[in-house]
Amino acid sequence: MAETSDTRTPAQIEADIKRRREVLAETLDEIGVRVHPKTIVGDAKAKVAANVDHTLGRAYVQVNRVVSEVRAQFVDEEGAPRLERVVPVALVAVGVVGLLVFSGTRRRKS
């Protein structure tokens, strides 16, 4: 076993021990805060909120892209409606609404 020569004075050793104790006390306080149930719950809530915000942001971008693509189908570059596409879709929509109204009135009469 090798001997180590410590040339520190007892006062220096005591000062080192005191500093170590202070550092350890701070570390234990930090650990206590980190493992506290309220801190754990708060961290979990923050992670969920961040994930929800990220998901909503991605959904917004996707919906915006789809709306732009659909709009491009019914509007030309100048912003004028493309009647060759708008009229058939409008007729189909009126037909579907008419069928729903007609089938609803037939059920009531029976």
N, C-alpha and C positions, 0 to 999 in steps of 0.2 A: 504494500500500500504506500503510495507516494504521499509525502507530507507537503502541505501547502503552507507557505508562509504568508500570513495576513499581517500587513504592516499598518492596518488601520487601528485607530485608537478606539477605546470603548465608547467614547462619545460619538465617533463617526459610525460605528456599528449600530448604536442606538438610533441615530438619525436615519440610517438606512432602513432599519426595522420600522420606524415610525412612518416613513414614506411608503414602504410596502403595505403597511396596514391601511393607510389612506387610499392607496390605489385599489387594494382588495375591497375595501368598504364601498368605493364608487362602483366597482364591477358588480358586487353583490346587489347594490341598489338598482343598477341597470337590469340585471337578471330578474330581480323581483318585479320590476315594472313590465318587462317583456313577457313574463309568464303569468301576469295577473289576468284573470278571466275577462275583465273589461277590455284590456288591451288586445287580447286575442280576438274577442268578438269584434272590436273596432277595426282591427286589421282585416278580418274576414269580410266585414261589410264594405270596407274600402275596395278590396279586390273584386267583390261582386259588382259594386257600382262601376268600377273601371271597365270590367268586362261587358256590362250592360251598355255603357256609353260607347264602347268600341263596336259592339254588335249593332246598336242603333245607327251609328255613323255609317257602317258598311251597308246596312239596309237602306238608309237614306240615299246613298250614292247609287245603289242598285235600282231603287225605285225611280230616281231621277233619270238614270240612263234609259230605263224602259219607257218612261213618259216621253223622253226626247225621241226615242225611236218610233213610238206610235205617232207622235205629233208629226214627225217627218213623213209618215205615210199619208197624212191627210192635209198637209200644208206644204206648198212649194217654197223655194229659197227666199222668195220675196214676201212671204207671209200670207199669200192669198190661198184660200181653200181649194183643194183639188176636187172639183165637183164630181169627176168620174169615180172618185172613191167615197166621197161623203154621201152622195145620194143613195147608193145601194145600201150602205150601212144604216142610214136613217130609215129607209123603207123596211129593212129587216127589224130594226128596233120598234117601229110603229106596229109591224105585224105581230111581234112577240107580245107587246103590251096589249094589243087588241085581243089576241088569243087568251091571255091571262084574264082580261076583263070579261070576255065572253064566257070562258069556262067558269068563272066565279059567279056570274049571273045565272047560268044554267043549274048550278048546284043549289042555289038558293030557291029556285022555282020548284025543284023536285021535292 
